[in-house]
Amino acid sequence: MLNKNNELMDEKSKFMRKAIELSVESVKNGGGPFGAVIVKDGEIIAASSNSVTKDNDPTAHAEVNTIRQATKKLGTFDLSGCEIYSSCEPCPMCLGAIYWARLDKLYFANTKKDAKDIGFDDSFIYEEIDLPYEKRKIKTIQMMRNEALEAFKIWKKKDDKIEY
C-alpha cells in the first residue's frame, strides 16, 4: 500500500511525465526540446512546448507559452495556487516569468548544464545581467530618464491601480 508521500510523488511524476512528453513531441514536430505544464488543484490547466522557431518568436519558450495559456484560461495574471512542471531548468527569461506569475512551486527535470551540453547555454545572460551597461555585449545606453519618470510619478499617485 502506498503512503501519502508516495501517492503525492506519483501524482507529481505524472505531471512531469506530461512535460517531458511535450518536449519529445516538440522535437519530433520541429520545435525545441522543452515542455511545461501548469497544475492547479491537482489538474493540468495549461500545457505547451517550445515554439520559438515554429512561431518565429524568441520568447515562445515552453514555460512562457504555458504561463500565457494559464493566465488566459484563469483570467488573471496572478497564478498563485499553481505549480509549474518543466522538462528543463528554466532559462533566465522563463525563471523571471515564473516569478512574475507568482507560481507557488517549480519542478524541473533536465538541468541547465544538460541544456548547455546540447547547445542551449544561458550562462552568458546571467553574466551580462551583472555587468555595468557599458560592458555588455549589446550596446546599452540610458537616455531621457527625466521624461520617462513622468509615467512612474503618475503610477505612484494613482489610487485605482492594479498592483502586480
C-alpha positions in Angstrom: 0.0 0.0 0.0 1.3 3.4 -0.9 1.6 6.0 1.8 0.6 9.6 1.3 4.1 10.8 0.3 4.3 8.1 -2.4 0.9 9.0 -3.8 1.9 12.6 -3.9 5.1 11.8 -5.7 3.2 9.6 -8.2 0.9 12.5 -9.0 3.8 14.9 -9.4 5.6 12.3 -11.6 2.5 12.2 -13.8 2.7 15.9 -14.4 6.4 15.9 -15.0 6.0 13.0 -17.5 3.5 15.1 -19.4 6.0 18.0 -19.6 8.7 15.5 -20.8 6.2 14.0 -23.3 5.6 17.5 -24.7 9.3 18.1 -25.0 9.8 14.9 -27.0 6.7 15.7 -29.3 8.1 19.2 -29.8 11.4 17.9 -31.2 9.6 15.5 -33.5 7.3 18.3 -34.8 10.1 20.9 -35.4 10.1 22.7 -32.1 12.7 22.9 -29.4 13.2 20.1 -26.8 11.3 21.7 -24.0 7.8 21.2 -22.5 5.9 22.5 -19.5 2.6 22.1 -17.7 0.8 24.2 -15.1 -1.2 22.5 -12.4 -3.9 23.9 -10.1 -5.7 21.8 -7.5 -4.3 18.6 -9.0 -5.4 19.3 -12.6 -3.4 20.4 -15.6 -4.8 23.7 -16.7 -2.2 24.6 -19.3 0.4 22.6 -21.3 2.8 23.7 -24.0 6.1 23.2 -25.6 8.8 25.4 -27.1 7.7 27.0 -30.4 10.5 29.6 -30.9 11.4 28.5 -34.5 7.8 27.5 -35.4 6.4 30.9 -34.4 9.5 33.0 -35.1 9.1 34.3 -31.6 12.2 34.2 -29.3 10.0 34.4 -26.3 7.9 31.3 -27.2 9.6 29.1 -24.6 7.6 26.2 -23.1 7.2 27.9 -19.8 6.2 31.3 -21.2 3.7 29.6 -23.6 2.3 27.7 -20.8 2.0 30.7 -18.5 0.2 32.6 -21.3 -2.3 29.7 -21.7 -2.9 29.5 -17.9 -3.4 33.2 -17.4 -5.8 33.3 -20.3 -7.8 30.3 -19.0 -7.9 31.6 -15.4 -8.5 35.3 -16.4 -5.7 36.6 -14.2 -2.0 37.4 -14.3 -1.6 36.0 -10.8 -1.0 32.2 -10.8 -0.7 31.9 -7.1 -2.0 28.4 -6.1 -0.5 26.9 -9.2 2.6 24.8 -9.8 4.7 24.5 -13.0 6.5 21.4 -14.2 9.2 22.0 -16.8 11.1 19.4 -18.7 14.2 21.5 -18.1 15.5 24.0 -15.6 14.2 27.4 -16.8 16.3 29.9 -18.6 16.6 33.4 -17.1 13.6 34.8 -19.1 11.4 31.9 -18.1 12.5 32.0 -14.5 11.7 35.7 -14.4 8.2 34.9 -15.9 7.6 32.2 -13.3 8.4 34.7 -10.5 6.3 37.4 -12.1 3.4 35.0 -12.5 3.7 34.1 -8.8 3.6 30.4 -9.3 3.9 28.5 -6.0 6.3 25.8 -7.0 8.7 24.9 -9.8 9.6 21.4 -10.6 12.1 20.6 -13.4 13.8 17.6 -14.9 16.9 18.4 -17.1 19.4 20.8 -15.6 20.8 24.0 -17.2 24.0 22.1 -17.7 22.1 19.4 -19.6 20.7 22.1 -21.8 24.2 23.7 -22.3 25.5 20.3 -23.4 23.2 20.3 -26.4 23.7 24.0 -27.3 21.3 25.9 -25.1 23.7 27.8 -23.0 22.2 30.7 -21.0 25.2 31.4 -18.7 26.2 34.4 -20.8 22.8 36.0 -20.0 23.4 35.6 -16.2 26.8 37.1 -16.7 25.5 40.0 -18.8 22.9 41.0 -16.1 25.6 41.6 -13.6 27.8 43.8 -15.9 27.7 47.6 -16.0 25.8 48.8 -19.0 28.9 49.9 -20.8 30.5 46.4 -20.6 27.5 44.5 -22.0 27.7 42.8 -25.4 24.6 44.6 -26.6 25.4 48.3 -26.6 23.2 49.7 -23.8 22.5 53.4 -23.4 20.3 55.0 -20.8 18.6 58.2 -22.1 15.7 60.6 -21.3 15.2 59.3 -17.8 13.6 62.6 -16.5 10.9 62.4 -19.2 10.3 58.7 -18.6 9.9 59.3 -14.9 6.6 61.0 -15.6 4.8 57.7 -16.0 6.3 56.4 -12.8 5.1 59.6 -10.9 1.6 59.2 -12.2 1.6 55.5 -11.3 2.8 56.2 -7.8 -0.1 58.7 -7.2 -2.7 56.5 -8.9 -5.3 55.3 -6.3 -7.1 52.8 -8.5 -4.0 51.0 -9.9 -3.9 47.2 -10.0 -0.7 46.1 -8.3 1.3 43.3 -9.9 
